[in-house]
Amino acid sequence: MAISIAILVGVPLGIIVSRVEPLRKIILGFVNLVQAVPSMALLGLLVPVLGIGSKPAIFMVVVYSLLPIVKNTYIGISSIDPVILESSKGIGLTKNQTLFKIQLPLALPIIMGGVRISAVTAVGLMTLAAFIGAGGLGYLVFSGVQTVNNAMILQGAIPACILALIVDYIFSKIELAVTPKGLNPNSTKKNSTALKVIGVVVIVALLFTTLRPMFKTKKETITIGSKNYTEQLILGNMYAELVEEHTDLKVDKKLNLGGSSVTFNAITSNDLDMYVDYTGTMLVNILKAEPIKDPQKAYDYTKENMKNKYNLSVLDPLGFNNTYTLSMMPDIAKKYNINTISDLAKYSDKLIASPTLEFENREDGLIGLSKLYNIKFKSVKAMDGALRYTALDNNECQIIDSFSTEGLLKKFELKVLEDDKKFFVPYYAVPLVNNKTLEKYPELEEVFNMLAGKIDEGTMMNLNYQVDELRKSPQEVAHKFLVDSKLIQK
């Protein structure tokens, strides 16, 4: 769909560029500028405007696909021998007749070259759609990176590579088929037949994609999301199962979204109905309040202000405090005799830190922590997901941020440093629900509170460990916990 839109937009723009010189710099400058914008940044910017899911993903691929299509259309048309164009005038063809009967047919091979490049690139770009809840093969890649599961990464990456090769092959056949016979001495009837077959397949696929929602069940649906790490995937699956078990509602899961900004923007724009957040994140990062160390006061303040400012309900805590921690390999900690963050500060100029991107840029993260403890690392190389654990294991860094319930702490047997100055605020996990959803389906409040007080730090770490180390799926781990807790039936 994205490539189809890109062709419908890009080819006319290429024609305009070739015929209207004042617009040439503007249009070519724009499509070049778009290429300079990082794809993840563009997706993040699109969420508040287009929401989450396929819309922003398609928009991203369209704008990134324009450059080769527009440029190749312009080059293909402008590189035609002027003698041929002069001859068209001589036989009385108008500008439009010359365009459609001479210029476009002769430029088609070059135009298709641009389309082919865009189509193959689009396959890779679409894997990023998992970042904003559009699913696809990228979901496996992101999940594999987060859990240091190379098999899962390959499960997403290899089909994506195969798909790119298939797309390249299909468009190469289309390229041969649309090339004028005079320019392609190898053209045969087979090429024409192949084009017709491919055309029918593409049309059927587009019709299926467009019409499928019309035949879906009329059952009412709510959307449950999660951030992009193991714990959130487990909790997202738990709540989805609880809703479908105890209500007549269907759940659309938008899990593995790219961090707090994406999930929060999604719920405030009504693209999500519910996800699990943390009191500390909401207190400091969203409400921009001064840190409150008392867990109950932090919860009460967060609950009141999230309702007043954003019309969101903070429900009962699940029971565990998933606060930030700093962790390192035990042998490095022993070498420098580091047990607390104050100890770390003494040797920080000799150490490399690899925090998550979110932790590096938050006041309740590395920024505020460095001020309080006077930490000055030798270098800070931020990276997301479980990549930082791999870097730590390979001694490419010596310090990372972790959540206190992460299963990877147990897997890598890391030394967790004591926050001796009590910098980190409480991060109790709580369901965050859109009030519009609760007004429409009031029975959901009771369902979302079914996990209240049932998961402590040790339990959550063990659940995460089952995914991170024992290679169980988040759905499987979530289902077993709910069954064992007698919250759902087998």
N, C-alpha and C positions, 0 to 999 in steps of 0.2 A: 504493500500500500504506500509506504514512504517513497519508494523508488518511482512508482507510478505518478505520485504527486510531484516529485522532483522533476520528472521528465516534462509534465504538463506545465510546470512553472519555468524550468530552466531553459528549454528550447526556445520558447517565445522571448525570454530575456536575452538569449544569445542572438536571436534575429534582430531585436531592438538595438543591441550593442553594435551589431554590424552595420545598421542603417542610420542610426541617430548618434552622431559623434558626440554631441554635448552630454549625452547620458552615459557614454562609454566609461569614463573614469568613475562616475558615481556607482554604477552597477558593479563593475569589476572590483572597485575598491571595497564595496560592501561584502561581496562574496569572499574576497580575500581576507577581510577583517574577521568574518565569522570563523574562518579556519584557524585564526589565532586564539580564539576563545577556548579554553580547556573544556572538553566535553562534560566532565563531572560538574564544573562550575555552571555551565549552561543548564544542565538538568536541575541543579539546585535552584537556579533563578526562575526556572519555569514552573516549579511546584506551586508557589503562591498564585500564579496566573492560570495555569492549566490543570492544577491538581496533580494527583499521582496516577500511575497506570500507563496505558498505551498512548494517550494523547501527547504528553510531553516527549515520550520516546520517539514517536513518529515525527513530531515537529523537529526534534534534534537531528534525526537522520535526514530529513528533507533539507534543512539549511546547510548541513555538512556535505550533502550530495550536489549542491548547486554549482560549486566551483568547477569541477571537471566537465559538467554538462554545459554550462554557460560558456566556458572558455573554448571547449571543443566545437561547439556550435558556431561561435564567432570565428575561430580559426578556419573551420571547414568552409564557411561561406566566403570569408574574405580572401582565402587562398585560391579561389577559382580563377583560372586564366581570364584576364580582361578581354581577350579576343573572343572568347565564348560568349561573354556578356554582351559585347558589341554586336555579335552575330544575332543574339536574341532580339536586340533592338531592330536590327535590319530586317527581320522577318515579321516585325510588328507586334511583338509580345509586350504587354504592360509590365510594370514592376512586379505586381503580384503574380502574374503568370510566369515571369522569369524566376521568381522565388520558388514557386511550387513545382514548376516543370523542369527547371534546370539547376538552380542553386541547391535546394534541399536534397534532391536525388544524388547530386554529385558529392554533397557534404555528408551524406548519411553514414558512410564508413567511419569518418572521423567523429561524428556525433555519437555513433554507437560505441566507439572506443571510450568516450567520456562516460557514457551510461554504464558500460561494463566495469570501469574503475569504481564508479559510485556504488554499483550493485554489490561488488565484492567487499568494499569498505563498509557498506551498510550492515553486513552480517556481523562484522566485528564490533561495530558501534552498538548494535542492538543488544549485545551481551551486557552492556552497561545499564540496560533498562531495568535490570533487577534492583538497581540502586534506588529506584523510585516505585517499586512495587508492580512492575509490568511482567515479572516472571521471566520465563524463557531459560535458555541454557546458561545465561549469566548467573542465575540463582545458584546453580551447582558450583560454578567457579567461585563465586563470592563465599558460599558456605564452606567450600573446601579450603579456601585461604584462611578463613576464620578459625577453623578447627585443625589446621595443619594436616589436612587429609588430601594427600596427593592423588589418591584414587578418585576422589570426588571432583577434584579440579580437572582431571583428565576426562571424566564422564561428561563434563560440560565443554571442555576445550576441543576434544577430538571431534565430536559431532559438529561443532561450530566450524572447524576446519573443513570437514567433509562437505558441509552445507555451502561454504564459500566456493569450494571447487565445483560443486554442482551448479551453483548460480553462474559462475564464470563460464562453464561449459554451455549452459542454456543460452546465455547472452552472446557467446561466440557463434552459436548456430543462428541466432537472430541476426547478428551482424552480417553473416554470410548471405542470409536470405534477403535482407533489405538492400544489399549492395546491387546497384544496377548491373545488368548482364554485361554491358560493354566494359565495365571496370573490373569484372570478375569472370575471367575466362573459364574458371572451374565451376561456375554456377550450373546447377543441374535442377531437374525437376524435384529431386529429393529434398533440396534445400527449401523449396516452396512448400512442399508437403510438411517438412519438419516445422516450418514457421506456423503453418495452420494448426498443427497439433499442439505446439507450445502455446499459441494464442488461445486455443480452447481451454487448455489446462489453467492458464493464468486467469481467464475470465471466470471459470467455474470456481477457482480458489477465492477470487475476490467476492463473488456472489455469496459463497458459503460463509465467508468472514463477515460480510455485511448483514446477511439475513438471519444468521444463526441466533442472535439475541431475540428475534421476534418469536422464535419457537421455544424459548426457554420457559420453564415453569413460572407460574405467576406467584409462587411463594415469596413472601416478603423477605428481604435480605438486609442484613447489617454488615458493615465492614470492620473487621478487627485487624489492627496492624501491629508491627513490632519493629524495634531497632535492629541493627545488623550485628548481633552476636548471639552466641548459643543460648544464654539464659532467656533472652527475649523471644527467641524462636520457640523454646519450650513453653514459656508462659502464654505466648500467643496461641499455640495449639491447644493448651489447656482450656483457655476461655472459649475458643471456638467450639470445642467438644461439649463444654458445659451448656452453652447456649443452644446447640442443636439437640442436646439430650433433654433439656428441661423446658424448652419453648417450642413453638411452631415456626420459629424463624430459621432461615437459611443464613449461613455465614460465608462471606466472601473474604478470604484471608489475603491480606497485603503485608506479608512478613518480609523481614530482611531489608527494611527501608534504611536509607543511608544516614543514620544518626538522628540526634535530637531535633535539629532544625527541620528536617524533612517530615518527621512524624508530627511535630507540633504544628507546622504549617498545614499539614494535611487534616488534622482534627479541627483546627480553627476555620478551615475552608470547607468543612463538612464532607471531605473525602474519606475521612475515617470516623467511625462512631466510637471507637475505644481502643486504647493500647495501655500497656503498663509503663508508668514512669516512676521517678524517684523523688522523694521530698527535697533532697538537696539540690537536684538538677532544677526543679521548678523554682525553689526558693531563690537560688543565686543566679542561675543562668537565664531563667525566663522572667521572673518577677523582679530581678535586679535588686533584691533586698540584702540587708546586712546579714551575715551568717548568724544563725541561731543554733546553739549547740544542744539545747534541750530537745530531745526527740518529739515529745508531745507538743511543745510550743511551736516547733518547726512545722509539725503536721497541721496544727490548728491554723497557723498563719497561712500556710499554703492552701489549705482547703477553702478558707474564707476568700482569699484574694484571687484564686483561680476562678472561683464562681463569679465574683464581682467584676473582674476585668475581662474575662474571656468566656463566661457562661459555660464553664466546664466543671464537672463534679469530680472531686477527689474522694474516692470511696475508702473503705476500711483497709488498713495495711495488711499485707500478706504475712508479715511476721519477721522477715529477715532484713538486715541492714547491709545493703551492698555498697559499702563505702569505698572510696578510692583508697588504694594503697600503693606504695612503691616497693618493688621486689627486685631481687638480683640472685645470681647463682651463689650457692652457699660457699664455694671455695673463694670467690672474690670477696664476699662479706667477711670471711675468716681472715683473709690476707690483710685487710685494712681494719679489722676488728670493728665492723659496722653492725650495729644492732638497731639503732634509731635513726630517724631522719636528721637529727642534730649531728650524729656521728658521720652521716653521709656528707653533710655540708663541709666538713673539714677536708674531705678528699675529693670533693665534686669536680675540682679543676683538673683532675687526672682521669675522669671517667666520662664516657659517652652515654647519653640518654637517648632512648628511642620511645617516646610516648606516642599515644594516638594523636591524630591531628586535632581531635576535639579537646583532649586534655591539654595540649600545648597552648591552645588559644583561649582558655577559659580562666576567669578570675578565680573560680573555685578549683582550678587545676594548677598547672605549672606556673602561671603568672603570679598568682597570689602566694603559692607555696615558696617560690624562689625569694619573694620579698620577705616573708616571715622568717625563713631559715637562712637567708643570705646564701642561697645556692647559686653557684656559677659553674655550670658544666663545661667541660672541655669542648664539647660539641653536642648539639641537639639535632638528631635525625629522626623526624617524626614519620611514622608509618602506621597504617591502620590494620585491624584484624590481628590474626595470630602471626603475621609476618614478624612482629616485634619479638615474639617468643623464639622464633627461629634465629633471628639476629642475635638474641641473648645467648642462645645455646651455642652459636658459632663464635661467640666472643666478639662480634662486630659492634656490640654495645654492651654496657654493664648494668644499666638501670632501665627499667620500664615501669609504666603505670599499669596497675591491674585493678580489677574489682575483687573485693574480698571473697566473693563466692565463685570465682572462676575455676572451672575444672582443670584448666591448664596450669594453675598454680600447683595442683596436686600431681599432675602429669610430669611436670619438669622439676618437681620437688624444690621449689624456689624458697629463698629466704624473704619473708615479708617484714619490712621495717616498721618499727613502732612509731606512730605519729605522736611523739612525746610532747609537742606543744599544742596538740588537739586542733590542728588546722582544719581537717576535713569535717564538714557538717554531716549530720545523719542522712543517709540515703536509703530510707525505708521504701520498699517497693509498694506501690499503690495502683489500683485501677484508675485511669483517667478517662472519663466518659463525657461525651457531648450531651449537654442538658436537653437539646432538642430530641435526641434519641430517647432519653429517659422519659420525657414528656409523652412521646409517642408510644413507647413500650415500657411502662412503669415496672413490669415484672422483671425487667433486666437487672434492676438494682439488687434484688435478692440473689439472682444468679451470679452476678459479678462479685458479690460478697461471700460466695461459698468457699473461697480459698482464704478468707481472712483468718490470720493467726495460725494457719496450717503448715507454713513452710518456714523453718528456721535456717540460719546460715549453713549449718552442716548438711541439712537436707538438700538445699539448693546447690551447694558445691558438689554433692554426690550426683545429683541429676545432671549437672553440667559435665561432670567427669565421664558419665556414661556415654555422652555424645562425643566429647573431645577425645577421649582415649579408647573407649570400648567400641567406638564407631557405630553406635546405635543412632537411629534417626530421631530428631526432636519430636516427631509425631509419636513414635513408639514409646519414648521415655515419658512423654506427657500422658499418653493413654494409660500406661501401666500405673503411674502415680495416682491418677483419678480412680482407677479400678481398685487399687489397694486401699485408697482412702474412702472407698464406698461412696464416691460422689457421682459415679456413673456405673451403669451395668456393663458387663462384658459384651 
